Amino acid sequence: MKLEMKDTPGQLVAALKPISSVGGNIIAVIHQRDPSSTAETLDVQIVLELPEGRLERLLELLREQGVDVVRLGEERLLHQSSLILIGHLMHTDLSDTVDRIDKTGFAEVTEISLVMPAIDQPSSARITVRSVNLDDMKEAIAILRSVAQQKDILMIEPLEEI
């Protein structure tokens, strides 16, 4: 699910607590706050498992916390591919890189594992992208390839067969 909430301290915790209270299991949270942003809201993507029949209660609890559910859906992204990005990922706006995939509507970044050895050293990230079908996966990887070239990031592409 994709959530939109106020950009204030404690809002992320307020959004995650209801998931736990209805017996949900959080698999991944994708959230990066840009300190220079003037936006009053922020988007958070959450991948979760939820027991049968608990969704309506979860949505009610989220609304009570002032959290808007922007997108909600069952597993529709059937194809997965992982890539490695190496470079100054944070300085080149990792959130923008993720958004370029997520905004397609046919593919999403579902996992990021980031290593940052030192502030002046390149970081590396293992990024997992999921898509609706194989052609969409190829297009998502092409988008990442283009972004990597624009931002001078080395991309080691797919770690598995597409």
WONORPE-V226957 format. One record per backbone hydrogen bond with DSSP energy under -1.0 kcal/mol. CO is the residue of the C=O (numbers start at 1). NH is the residue of the N-H. If there is no record, write none. Layout:
co=CO nh=NH
co=CO nh=NH
//
This chain:
co=1 nh=46
co=2 nh=70
co=2 nh=71
co=3 nh=44
co=4 nh=68
co=5 nh=42
co=6 nh=8
co=8 nh=11
co=10 nh=14
co=11 nh=15
co=12 nh=16
co=13 nh=17
co=16 nh=20
co=17 nh=21
co=18 nh=22
co=19 nh=24
co=20 nh=23
co=25 nh=49
co=28 nh=47
co=30 nh=45
co=34 nh=37
co=40 nh=7
co=42 nh=5
co=44 nh=3
co=45 nh=30
co=47 nh=27
co=47 nh=28
co=49 nh=25
co=51 nh=54
co=54 nh=58
co=55 nh=59
co=56 nh=60
co=57 nh=61
co=58 nh=62
co=59 nh=63
co=60 nh=64
co=61 nh=65
co=62 nh=67
co=63 nh=66
co=68 nh=4
co=71 nh=2
co=76 nh=78
co=79 nh=131
co=81 nh=129
co=82 nh=159
co=83 nh=127
co=84 nh=156
co=85 nh=125
co=86 nh=154
co=87 nh=89
co=87 nh=123
co=88 nh=92
co=90 nh=93
co=93 nh=97
co=94 nh=98
co=95 nh=99
co=96 nh=100
co=98 nh=102
co=99 nh=103
co=101 nh=104
co=106 nh=132
co=108 nh=130
co=111 nh=128
co=113 nh=126
co=115 nh=124
co=118 nh=121
co=123 nh=87
co=124 nh=115
co=125 nh=85
co=126 nh=113
co=127 nh=83
co=128 nh=110
co=128 nh=111
co=129 nh=81
co=130 nh=108
co=131 nh=79
co=133 nh=137
co=134 nh=138
co=135 nh=139
co=136 nh=140
co=137 nh=141
co=138 nh=142
co=139 nh=143
co=140 nh=144
co=141 nh=145
co=142 nh=146
co=143 nh=147
co=144 nh=148
co=145 nh=149
co=146 nh=150
co=147 nh=151
co=148 nh=153
co=154 nh=86
co=156 nh=84
//
